[in-house]
Amino acid sequence: MELKLAKSSVNAKVKKISLSQIEEKLDKQKFYYFARENEHKDLNALLEYFEDKGYTVYMREVKYGLGDGDFIYEVHII
């Protein structure tokens, strides 16, 4: 399964990352920001995947504007 990462700027291209790529980078990077276009069930699958491996995972919505669709998902894996 691949998830879309949040863009770092308006003109940036959408990047995708797989669960195995996240797992490889966990010793260096604990925070990930995902685009709102990801399906909620895929994000829940991400949470379950890492919780089953013994990690503690936190997910929340981060608002960056006043509109209902102005948010991204922040995931913290410890």
C-alpha positions as CSV (number, residue, x, y, z in Angstrom):
1,M,0.0,0.0,0.0
2,E,1.3,3.5,-0.9
3,L,0.1,6.7,0.8
4,K,0.4,10.2,-0.5
5,L,2.6,12.5,1.4
6,A,1.6,16.1,2.0
7,K,3.1,18.7,-0.4
8,S,5.8,20.9,1.1
9,S,4.8,23.7,-1.3
10,V,1.9,24.5,-3.8
11,N,4.0,23.7,-6.8
12,A,5.5,20.5,-5.4
13,K,4.6,17.1,-7.0
14,V,2.7,14.5,-5.0
15,K,5.1,11.9,-3.5
16,K,4.0,8.4,-2.4
17,I,5.6,6.3,0.3
18,S,5.0,2.6,1.2
19,L,4.8,1.1,4.7
20,S,8.1,-0.7,4.2
21,Q,9.8,2.6,3.3
22,I,8.4,4.2,6.4
23,E,9.7,1.3,8.5
24,E,13.2,1.6,7.0
25,K,13.3,5.3,8.0
26,L,11.9,5.0,11.5
27,D,15.3,5.3,13.2
28,K,15.8,8.7,11.5
29,Q,12.3,10.1,11.0
30,K,9.4,9.7,13.4
31,F,6.9,12.3,12.0
32,Y,5.1,11.9,8.7
33,Y,2.6,14.3,7.1
34,F,0.0,12.8,4.7
35,A,-2.3,14.5,2.2
36,R,-6.0,14.6,2.9
37,E,-6.6,12.7,-0.3
38,N,-5.6,9.5,1.4
39,E,-8.5,7.2,2.4
40,H,-9.2,7.0,6.1
41,K,-9.2,3.2,6.0
42,D,-5.6,3.3,4.6
43,L,-4.5,5.5,7.4
44,N,-6.1,3.1,9.9
45,A,-4.3,0.2,8.2
46,L,-1.0,2.2,8.7
47,L,-1.8,2.6,12.4
48,E,-2.6,-1.1,12.8
49,Y,0.5,-2.2,10.9
50,F,2.8,-0.4,13.2
51,E,0.9,-1.1,16.4
52,D,1.1,-4.8,15.6
53,K,4.9,-4.4,15.3
54,G,5.0,-2.9,18.8
55,Y,5.2,0.8,18.0
56,T,3.0,3.5,19.6
57,V,1.3,5.5,16.9
58,Y,-0.5,8.9,17.1
59,M,-2.5,10.4,14.3
60,R,-4.3,13.8,14.2
61,E,-5.6,16.3,11.7
62,V,-3.6,19.5,11.3
63,K,-5.6,22.5,10.1
64,Y,-3.7,25.0,8.0
65,G,-6.7,27.2,6.9
66,L,-10.2,28.1,7.7
67,G,-11.9,25.8,5.2
68,D,-13.2,22.4,6.0
69,G,-10.8,20.7,3.5
70,D,-7.7,22.6,4.7
71,F,-6.0,19.9,6.7
72,I,-3.4,17.2,6.5
73,Y,-2.8,14.2,8.6
74,E,0.2,14.1,11.1
75,V,1.4,10.7,12.1
76,H,3.9,10.2,14.9
77,I,5.4,6.7,15.3
78,I,7.4,6.0,18.5
